[in-house]
């Protein structure tokens, strides 16, 4: 069977819900949406669009601070769709404590930020990357013998592991300082993305690992800059400010144009390379 599943972590609102919408509307993939509250994720994804095929949406509650929860969801996905079902995995989870100086740092904020922005992505790698086709199933995909349910939207004969990072996680691009916990957690995530890319390459897994910067997306995470969800504050696209639906389309389009040579890269919404 062809890999026919898109797994998306962090779909309770914002860009995660919108990426799920993209794959429901533009592909024939089964969309597995993970969120702290499965019913909230379902509402966020299906609201306002009666054209979406809800029969292909499968929502699961996930506690990102519990490895047992990851194991349970991964087992359920494998049981429903097979052990070689994964076409793409998106890790969207994110949180921001915007410290302006050292005095604003707290240990609790540090541990929470790394748990959400870094460790949850790594747990996604550990428990869902094994669902990428291997062996005979991988050979069928690579040789084009299996049906491509995401033709034109995802790379042909290749699985994509995409993690939402941020430009401020770039050490080479850090010209302003501040945001200690957020910057550090995203820089650590970037190292994990790059490290996963090397394992995929060394083990000849037909997948790539990439980091993505979506710009400044209107959400509750960015409410200090965009007004938050539901705000009518004007956004300046020339400065990389987008509604969640626009940002999701931008990133899905970027991923659709990637190839094996892009494994381990860090890109923005324009498909420009960002220095690590």
WOSUL-V82743 format. One record per pair of residues at least 24 apart in sequence whose C-alpha atoms are under 10 Angstrom apart, sorted by the first residue. I is the first residue (numbers start at 1). GAP is how many residues later the second one is. D is the distance in whole Angstrom. If there is no record, write none. Layout:
i & gap & d
I & GAP & D
I & GAP & D
This chain:
i & gap & d
1 & 80 & 9
1 & 81 & 9
1 & 83 & 8
1 & 84 & 8
1 & 132 & 10
1 & 136 & 8
1 & 139 & 9
1 & 140 & 9
1 & 144 & 10
1 & 145 & 7
1 & 146 & 8
2 & 82 & 8
2 & 83 & 7
2 & 84 & 9
2 & 85 & 9
2 & 131 & 9
2 & 135 & 8
2 & 136 & 9
2 & 138 & 8
2 & 139 & 7
2 & 142 & 10
2 & 143 & 9
2 & 144 & 5
2 & 145 & 6
2 & 146 & 7
2 & 147 & 8
2 & 155 & 10
3 & 26 & 9
3 & 27 & 10
3 & 78 & 9
3 & 79 & 9
3 & 80 & 9
3 & 81 & 6
3 & 82 & 4
3 & 83 & 5
3 & 84 & 5
3 & 85 & 9
3 & 128 & 9
3 & 129 & 8
3 & 130 & 7
3 & 134 & 9
3 & 135 & 9
3 & 138 & 8
3 & 143 & 8
3 & 144 & 9
3 & 145 & 8
3 & 146 & 8
3 & 147 & 10
3 & 154 & 10
3 & 155 & 10
3 & 156 & 8
4 & 24 & 8
4 & 25 & 5
4 & 26 & 6
4 & 27 & 9
4 & 77 & 8
4 & 78 & 10
4 & 80 & 9
4 & 81 & 6
4 & 82 & 6
4 & 83 & 6
4 & 84 & 9
4 & 143 & 9
4 & 144 & 8
4 & 145 & 7
4 & 146 & 8
5 & 24 & 5
5 & 25 & 5
5 & 26 & 6
5 & 27 & 7
5 & 51 & 9
5 & 72 & 9
5 & 76 & 8
5 & 77 & 10
5 & 79 & 9
5 & 80 & 6
5 & 81 & 5
5 & 82 & 5
5 & 83 & 7
5 & 84 & 9
5 & 126 & 10
5 & 127 & 10
5 & 144 & 9
5 & 145 & 10
6 & 24 & 6
6 & 25 & 5
6 & 26 & 6
6 & 27 & 8
6 & 51 & 10
6 & 79 & 9
6 & 80 & 6
6 & 81 & 6
6 & 82 & 5
6 & 83 & 6
6 & 84 & 8
6 & 144 & 10
6 & 153 & 10
6 & 154 & 10
6 & 155 & 10
7 & 24 & 6
7 & 25 & 5
7 & 26 & 6
7 & 27 & 8
7 & 51 & 9
7 & 52 & 10
7 & 67 & 10
7 & 70 & 9
7 & 78 & 10
7 & 79 & 8
7 & 80 & 8
7 & 81 & 6
7 & 82 & 5
7 & 83 & 6
7 & 84 & 8
7 & 117 & 9
7 & 121 & 8
7 & 154 & 10
8 & 24 & 6
8 & 25 & 5
8 & 26 & 6
8 & 27 & 9
8 & 51 & 10
8 & 80 & 8
8 & 81 & 6
8 & 82 & 5
8 & 83 & 6
8 & 84 & 7
8 & 85 & 9
8 & 116 & 9
8 & 154 & 9
8 & 155 & 10
9 & 24 & 6
9 & 25 & 5
9 & 26 & 6
9 & 27 & 9
9 & 51 & 10
9 & 53 & 9
9 & 55 & 9
9 & 80 & 8
9 & 81 & 6
9 & 82 & 5
9 & 83 & 6
9 & 84 & 6
9 & 111 & 9
9 & 112 & 8
9 & 115 & 8
9 & 154 & 10
10 & 24 & 6
10 & 25 & 5
10 & 26 & 8
10 & 27 & 10
10 & 31 & 8
10 & 52 & 9
10 & 54 & 9
10 & 80 & 9
10 & 81 & 7
10 & 82 & 5
10 & 83 & 5
10 & 84 & 8
10 & 110 & 10
11 & 24 & 5
11 & 25 & 9
11 & 26 & 9
11 & 27 & 9
11 & 29 & 9
11 & 30 & 5
11 & 31 & 8
11 & 33 & 8
11 & 34 & 8
11 & 48 & 9
11 & 80 & 10
11 & 81 & 8
11 & 82 & 8
12 & 24 & 7
12 & 25 & 7
12 & 26 & 8
12 & 27 & 9
12 & 28 & 6
12 & 29 & 4
12 & 30 & 8
12 & 31 & 8
12 & 32 & 6
12 & 33 & 8
12 & 47 & 10
12 & 49 & 10
12 & 81 & 10
13 & 27 & 8
13 & 28 & 7
13 & 29 & 10
13 & 30 & 9
13 & 31 & 6
13 & 32 & 8
13 & 206 & 8
13 & 207 & 9
13 & 216 & 9
13 & 231 & 9
14 & 30 & 8
14 & 31 & 9
14 & 78 & 10
14 & 203 & 8
14 & 204 & 8
14 & 205 & 6
14 & 206 & 8
14 & 207 & 9
14 & 214 & 10
14 & 215 & 8
14 & 229 & 9
14 & 230 & 5
14 & 231 & 8
14 & 233 & 10
14 & 234 & 9
15 & 77 & 8
15 & 78 & 10
15 & 149 & 10
15 & 199 & 9
15 & 202 & 8
15 & 203 & 9
15 & 204 & 8
15 & 228 & 8
15 & 229 & 5
15 & 230 & 7
15 & 231 & 9
15 & 232 & 7
15 & 233 & 6
15 & 234 & 9
15 & 236 & 10
16 & 25 & 9
16 & 28 & 9
16 & 29 & 9
16 & 74 & 8
16 & 75 & 8
16 & 76 & 6
16 & 77 & 8
16 & 148 & 10
16 & 228 & 8
16 & 229 & 9
16 & 232 & 8
17 & 24 & 7
17 & 25 & 8
17 & 26 & 9
17 & 27 & 6
17 & 28 & 5
17 & 29 & 9
17 & 75 & 10
17 & 227 & 9
17 & 228 & 9
17 & 231 & 9
18 & 26 & 8
18 & 27 & 7
18 & 28 & 10
18 & 225 & 10
18 & 226 & 7
18 & 227 & 5
18 & 228 & 9
18 & 229 & 8
18 & 230 & 6
18 & 231 & 8
19 & 26 & 9
19 & 71 & 9
19 & 73 & 9
19 & 225 & 9
19 & 226 & 8
19 & 227 & 10
19 & 228 & 9
19 & 229 & 5
19 & 230 & 7
19 & 231 & 10
19 & 232 & 8
19 & 233 & 7
20 & 24 & 10
20 & 25 & 7
20 & 26 & 9
20 & 37 & 9
20 & 70 & 9
20 & 228 & 9
21 & 24 & 6
21 & 25 & 8
21 & 26 & 10
21 & 28 & 9
21 & 31 & 8
21 & 32 & 10
21 & 36 & 9
21 & 224 & 9
21 & 227 & 9
21 & 228 & 9
22 & 30 & 10
22 & 131 & 9
22 & 223 & 9
22 & 226 & 7
22 & 227 & 7
22 & 230 & 8
22 & 231 & 10
23 & 29 & 10
23 & 33 & 10
23 & 34 & 10
23 & 127 & 8
23 & 130 & 8
23 & 131 & 10
23 & 226 & 10
23 & 229 & 9
24 & 27 & 10
24 & 28 & 6
24 & 29 & 7
24 & 30 & 8
24 & 31 & 10
24 & 32 & 7
24 & 33 & 8
25 & 24 & 10
25 & 26 & 8
25 & 27 & 6
25 & 28 & 8
26 & 26 & 10
26 & 123 & 10
26 & 124 & 8
26 & 125 & 9
26 & 126 & 9
26 & 127 & 7
27 & 121 & 9
27 & 122 & 6
27 & 123 & 5
27 & 124 & 7
27 & 125 & 9
27 & 126 & 7
27 & 127 & 9
28 & 25 & 9
28 & 28 & 8
28 & 120 & 9
28 & 121 & 5
28 & 122 & 6
28 & 123 & 9
29 & 27 & 7
29 & 28 & 9
29 & 57 & 10
29 & 58 & 8
29 & 59 & 10
29 & 119 & 9
29 & 120 & 6
29 & 121 & 7
30 & 24 & 10
30 & 25 & 9
30 & 26 & 5
30 & 27 & 6
30 & 28 & 8
30 & 51 & 9
30 & 55 & 10
30 & 56 & 10
30 & 57 & 10
30 & 119 & 9
31 & 24 & 9
31 & 25 & 6
31 & 26 & 5
31 & 27 & 6
31 & 28 & 8
31 & 57 & 10
32 & 24 & 8
32 & 25 & 6
32 & 26 & 5
32 & 27 & 6
32 & 28 & 7
32 & 41 & 10
32 & 45 & 8
32 & 57 & 9
33 & 24 & 7
33 & 25 & 6
33 & 26 & 5
33 & 27 & 6
33 & 28 & 9
33 & 29 & 10
33 & 57 & 10
34 & 24 & 9
34 & 25 & 6
34 & 26 & 5
34 & 27 & 6
34 & 28 & 6
34 & 29 & 9
34 & 30 & 10
34 & 36 & 10
34 & 39 & 9
34 & 57 & 10
34 & 58 & 10
34 & 59 & 10
35 & 24 & 8
35 & 25 & 7
35 & 26 & 5
35 & 27 & 5
35 & 28 & 8
35 & 29 & 9
35 & 58 & 9
36 & 24 & 8
36 & 25 & 5
36 & 26 & 5
36 & 27 & 6
36 & 28 & 8
37 & 24 & 5
37 & 25 & 8
37 & 26 & 9
38 & 24 & 8
63 & 57 & 9
64 & 29 & 9
64 & 51 & 8
64 & 52 & 7
64 & 55 & 8
64 & 56 & 6
64 & 57 & 9
64 & 59 & 8
64 & 60 & 9
65 & 47 & 10
65 & 50 & 7
65 & 51 & 8
65 & 54 & 8
65 & 55 & 7
65 & 58 & 9
66 & 54 & 9
66 & 57 & 9
67 & 53 & 9
67 & 56 & 7
67 & 57 & 10
67 & 59 & 10
67 & 60 & 9
70 & 50 & 9
70 & 53 & 7
70 & 54 & 7
70 & 56 & 9
70 & 57 & 7
70 & 58 & 9
71 & 52 & 9
71 & 53 & 10
71 & 55 & 9
71 & 56 & 6
71 & 57 & 9
72 & 55 & 9
73 & 54 & 9
73 & 55 & 9
74 & 50 & 9
74 & 52 & 10
74 & 53 & 6
74 & 54 & 6
74 & 55 & 10
74 & 56 & 9
74 & 57 & 9
75 & 52 & 9
75 & 53 & 9
75 & 56 & 10
77 & 51 & 9
77 & 54 & 9
78 & 50 & 9
78 & 52 & 10
78 & 53 & 7
81 & 50 & 10
82 & 49 & 8
82 & 51 & 10
83 & 45 & 10
83 & 47 & 8
83 & 48 & 5
83 & 49 & 8
83 & 50 & 8
83 & 51 & 9
84 & 45 & 10
84 & 46 & 8
84 & 47 & 5
84 & 48 & 5
84 & 49 & 4
84 & 50 & 7
84 & 51 & 10
84 & 53 & 7
84 & 54 & 8
85 & 43 & 10
85 & 45 & 10
85 & 46 & 6
85 & 47 & 6
85 & 48 & 7
85 & 52 & 10
86 & 42 & 8
86 & 43 & 8
86 & 44 & 9
86 & 45 & 5
86 & 46 & 5
86 & 47 & 7
86 & 73 & 7
86 & 74 & 9
86 & 75 & 10
86 & 121 & 10
87 & 42 & 10
87 & 44 & 9
87 & 45 & 7
87 & 46 & 9
87 & 61 & 10
87 & 62 & 9
87 & 63 & 9
87 & 67 & 8
87 & 68 & 10
87 & 69 & 10
87 & 70 & 9
87 & 71 & 8
87 & 72 & 5
87 & 73 & 7
87 & 74 & 9
87 & 120 & 9
88 & 40 & 10
88 & 41 & 9
88 & 43 & 10
88 & 44 & 8
88 & 62 & 10
88 & 66 & 8
88 & 67 & 10
88 & 70 & 9
88 & 71 & 5
88 & 72 & 5
88 & 73 & 6
88 & 74 & 8
88 & 119 & 9
88 & 120 & 10
88 & 167 & 10
89 & 35 & 8
89 & 36 & 8
89 & 39 & 8
89 & 40 & 8
89 & 42 & 10
89 & 43 & 10
89 & 70 & 8
89 & 71 & 6
89 & 72 & 5
89 & 73 & 6
89 & 74 & 8
89 & 120 & 9
90 & 31 & 9
90 & 34 & 9
90 & 35 & 10
90 & 70 & 8
90 & 71 & 6
90 & 72 & 5
90 & 73 & 6
90 & 74 & 8
90 & 120 & 10
91 & 26 & 9
91 & 27 & 10
91 & 29 & 8
91 & 30 & 6
91 & 31 & 9
91 & 32 & 10
91 & 33 & 7
91 & 34 & 9
91 & 70 & 8
91 & 71 & 6
91 & 72 & 5
91 & 73 & 6
91 & 74 & 9
91 & 120 & 10
92 & 24 & 10
92 & 25 & 9
92 & 28 & 9
92 & 29 & 8
92 & 70 & 9
92 & 71 & 6
92 & 72 & 5
92 & 73 & 8
92 & 120 & 10
93 & 24 & 6
93 & 25 & 9
93 & 26 & 10
93 & 27 & 7
93 & 28 & 7
93 & 70 & 9
93 & 71 & 8
93 & 72 & 10
94 & 24 & 9
94 & 26 & 9
94 & 27 & 10
94 & 70 & 8
94 & 71 & 9
94 & 88 & 9
94 & 91 & 10
94 & 92 & 9
94 & 127 & 8
95 & 86 & 10
95 & 87 & 8
95 & 90 & 10
95 & 125 & 10
95 & 126 & 7
95 & 127 & 10
96 & 83 & 8
96 & 85 & 8
96 & 86 & 6
96 & 87 & 9
96 & 89 & 10
96 & 124 & 10
96 & 125 & 6
96 & 126 & 8
97 & 82 & 7
97 & 83 & 9
97 & 84 & 7
97 & 85 & 7
97 & 86 & 10
97 & 124 & 9
98 & 80 & 7
98 & 81 & 5
98 & 82 & 8
98 & 83 & 8
98 & 84 & 7
98 & 85 & 9
98 & 126 & 10
99 & 78 & 10
99 & 79 & 6
99 & 80 & 5
99 & 81 & 6
99 & 82 & 8
99 & 83 & 9
100 & 77 & 8
100 & 78 & 5
100 & 79 & 6
100 & 80 & 8
101 & 76 & 9
101 & 77 & 6
101 & 78 & 8
101 & 79 & 8
102 & 76 & 8
102 & 77 & 9
102 & 78 & 8
104 & 75 & 10
104 & 76 & 9
105 & 74 & 9
105 & 75 & 8
105 & 76 & 8
106 & 75 & 9
107 & 74 & 10
109 & 72 & 8
109 & 73 & 10
110 & 70 & 9
110 & 71 & 6
110 & 72 & 8
110 & 74 & 9
110 & 75 & 9
111 & 70 & 9
111 & 74 & 10
112 & 69 & 9
113 & 68 & 6
113 & 69 & 7
113 & 70 & 10
113 & 71 & 9
113 & 72 & 7
113 & 73 & 9
114 & 67 & 8
114 & 68 & 8
114 & 70 & 8
114 & 71 & 5
114 & 72 & 8
114 & 74 & 9
114 & 75 & 9
115 & 70 & 9
116 & 69 & 9
117 & 46 & 10
117 & 47 & 9
117 & 48 & 8
117 & 64 & 10
117 & 65 & 8
117 & 66 & 10
117 & 67 & 10
117 & 68 & 6
117 & 69 & 7
117 & 70 & 10
117 & 71 & 9
117 & 72 & 7
118 & 45 & 10
118 & 47 & 9
118 & 64 & 10
118 & 66 & 9
118 & 67 & 6
118 & 68 & 7
118 & 69 & 9
118 & 70 & 7
118 & 71 & 5
118 & 72 & 9
118 & 73 & 10
118 & 74 & 8
119 & 66 & 9
119 & 69 & 9
119 & 70 & 8
119 & 73 & 9
120 & 69 & 10
121 & 41 & 10
121 & 42 & 7
121 & 43 & 9
121 & 68 & 8
121 & 71 & 9
121 & 72 & 9
122 & 41 & 10
122 & 67 & 8
122 & 70 & 7
122 & 71 & 9
122 & 74 & 9
124 & 37 & 10
124 & 39 & 10
125 & 36 & 8
125 & 37 & 10
125 & 38 & 10
125 & 67 & 9
125 & 68 & 9
125 & 71 & 8
125 & 84 & 10
126 & 70 & 10
128 & 33 & 10
129 & 30 & 10
129 & 31 & 10
129 & 32 & 8
129 & 67 & 10
129 & 71 & 9
129 & 76 & 10
129 & 78 & 9
130 & 75 & 10
132 & 26 & 9
132 & 27 & 7
132 & 28 & 9
132 & 29 & 10
132 & 73 & 8
132 & 74 & 8
132 & 75 & 7
133 & 25 & 10
133 & 26 & 9
133 & 72 & 8
133 & 73 & 7
133 & 74 & 9
134 & 69 & 10
134 & 70 & 9
134 & 71 & 7
134 & 72 & 8
135 & 69 & 10
135 & 70 & 9
135 & 71 & 10
138 & 66 & 10
138 & 67 & 8
138 & 68 & 7
138 & 69 & 10
139 & 67 & 9
141 & 65 & 9
142 & 64 & 8
150 & 106 & 9
151 & 105 & 9
152 & 101 & 9
152 & 104 & 7
152 & 105 & 8
153 & 99 & 7
153 & 100 & 7
153 & 101 & 9
153 & 102 & 8
153 & 103 & 5
153 & 104 & 8
154 & 98 & 8
154 & 99 & 8
154 & 100 & 9
154 & 101 & 7
154 & 102 & 4
154 & 103 & 7
154 & 104 & 8
154 & 105 & 10
155 & 52 & 10
155 & 100 & 8
155 & 101 & 5
155 & 102 & 6
155 & 103 & 6
155 & 104 & 6
155 & 105 & 9
156 & 100 & 9
156 & 101 & 10
156 & 102 & 10
156 & 103 & 9
157 & 49 & 8
157 & 50 & 9
157 & 102 & 10
157 & 103 & 10
158 & 47 & 9
158 & 48 & 5
158 & 49 & 5
158 & 50 & 7
158 & 100 & 9
158 & 101 & 8
158 & 102 & 8
159 & 46 & 9
159 & 47 & 6
159 & 48 & 4
159 & 49 & 6
159 & 50 & 9
159 & 100 & 10
159 & 101 & 10
160 & 46 & 9
160 & 47 & 5
160 & 48 & 5
160 & 49 & 6
160 & 50 & 8
160 & 95 & 8
160 & 96 & 9
160 & 98 & 9
160 & 99 & 9
160 & 100 & 10
160 & 103 & 9
161 & 32 & 9
161 & 35 & 9
161 & 36 & 9
161 & 46 & 7
161 & 47 & 6
161 & 48 & 5
161 & 49 & 6
161 & 50 & 9
161 & 94 & 10
161 & 102 & 9
161 & 103 & 10
162 & 31 & 9
162 & 46 & 8
162 & 47 & 6
162 & 48 & 5
162 & 49 & 6
162 & 50 & 7
162 & 89 & 10
162 & 90 & 10
162 & 93 & 8
162 & 104 & 10
163 & 26 & 8
163 & 27 & 9
163 & 29 & 10
163 & 30 & 7
163 & 46 & 8
163 & 47 & 6
163 & 48 & 5
163 & 49 & 6
163 & 50 & 9
163 & 103 & 10
164 & 25 & 9
164 & 26 & 10
164 & 46 & 9
164 & 47 & 6
164 & 48 & 5
164 & 49 & 6
164 & 50 & 7
164 & 87 & 10
164 & 102 & 10
164 & 104 & 10
165 & 24 & 7
165 & 25 & 7
165 & 28 & 9
165 & 45 & 9
165 & 46 & 6
165 & 47 & 5
165 & 48 & 5
165 & 49 & 8
165 & 101 & 8
165 & 102 & 9
165 & 103 & 9
166 & 24 & 9
166 & 45 & 8
166 & 46 & 7
166 & 47 & 5
166 & 48 & 7
166 & 49 & 8
166 & 50 & 9
166 & 100 & 9
166 & 101 & 9
166 & 102 & 8
166 & 108 & 10
167 & 44 & 10
167 & 45 & 9
167 & 46 & 6
167 & 47 & 9
167 & 48 & 8
167 & 49 & 10
167 & 99 & 9
167 & 100 & 9
167 & 101 & 8
167 & 107 & 7
167 & 108 & 9
167 & 109 & 9
168 & 45 & 9
169 & 44 & 9
169 & 105 & 10
169 & 106 & 10
169 & 107 & 8
170 & 96 & 9
170 & 104 & 7
170 & 105 & 6
170 & 106 & 5
171 & 104 & 8
171 & 105 & 6
172 & 102 & 9
172 & 103 & 6
172 & 104 & 6
173 & 101 & 8
173 & 102 & 7
173 & 103 & 8
186 & 25 & 10
187 & 89 & 8
190 & 74 & 9
190 & 75 & 9
190 & 76 & 8
190 & 86 & 7
191 & 73 & 10
191 & 85 & 8
192 & 72 & 10
193 & 70 & 9
193 & 71 & 7
193 & 72 & 8
193 & 73 & 9
194 & 69 & 8
194 & 70 & 5
194 & 71 & 7
194 & 72 & 9
194 & 82 & 9
195 & 69 & 8
196 & 67 & 9
196 & 68 & 8
197 & 65 & 10
197 & 66 & 6
197 & 67 & 5
197 & 68 & 9
198 & 65 & 8
198 & 66 & 7
200 & 63 & 9
200 & 64 & 10
201 & 59 & 9
201 & 62 & 8
201 & 63 & 10
206 & 54 & 8
207 & 52 & 9
207 & 53 & 8
207 & 56 & 8
208 & 50 & 9
208 & 51 & 8
208 & 52 & 6
208 & 53 & 9
208 & 54 & 7
208 & 55 & 5
208 & 56 & 7
208 & 57 & 9
209 & 51 & 10
209 & 53 & 8
209 & 54 & 5
209 & 55 & 5
209 & 56 & 8
209 & 57 & 9
210 & 45 & 9
210 & 48 & 9
210 & 52 & 8
210 & 53 & 6
210 & 54 & 5
210 & 55 & 5
210 & 56 & 6
210 & 57 & 8
211 & 52 & 10
211 & 53 & 8
211 & 54 & 6
211 & 55 & 5
211 & 56 & 6
211 & 57 & 8
211 & 63 & 9
211 & 65 & 10
212 & 39 & 7
212 & 42 & 9
212 & 43 & 9
212 & 53 & 9
212 & 54 & 6
212 & 55 & 5
212 & 56 & 6
212 & 57 & 7
212 & 59 & 9
212 & 61 & 10
212 & 62 & 9
213 & 34 & 10
213 & 38 & 8
213 & 53 & 8
213 & 54 & 6
213 & 55 & 4
213 & 56 & 6
213 & 57 & 9
213 & 58 & 9
213 & 59 & 10
213 & 60 & 10
213 & 61 & 9
214 & 26 & 8
214 & 27 & 9
214 & 28 & 9
214 & 30 & 9
214 & 32 & 10
214 & 33 & 6
214 & 34 & 8
214 & 35 & 10
214 & 36 & 8
214 & 37 & 7
214 & 53 & 9
214 & 54 & 6
214 & 55 & 5
214 & 56 & 9
215 & 24 & 8
215 & 25 & 5
215 & 26 & 6
215 & 27 & 7
215 & 32 & 7
215 & 35 & 10
215 & 36 & 10
215 & 53 & 7
215 & 54 & 7
215 & 55 & 9
216 & 24 & 6
216 & 25 & 5
216 & 26 & 6
216 & 27 & 9
216 & 28 & 9
216 & 31 & 9
217 & 24 & 6
217 & 25 & 5
217 & 26 & 6
217 & 27 & 6
217 & 28 & 9
217 & 29 & 9
217 & 30 & 7
217 & 31 & 9
218 & 24 & 6
218 & 25 & 5
218 & 26 & 6
218 & 27 & 9
218 & 28 & 10
218 & 29 & 9
219 & 24 & 8
219 & 25 & 7
240 & 28 & 10
240 & 29 & 8
240 & 30 & 9
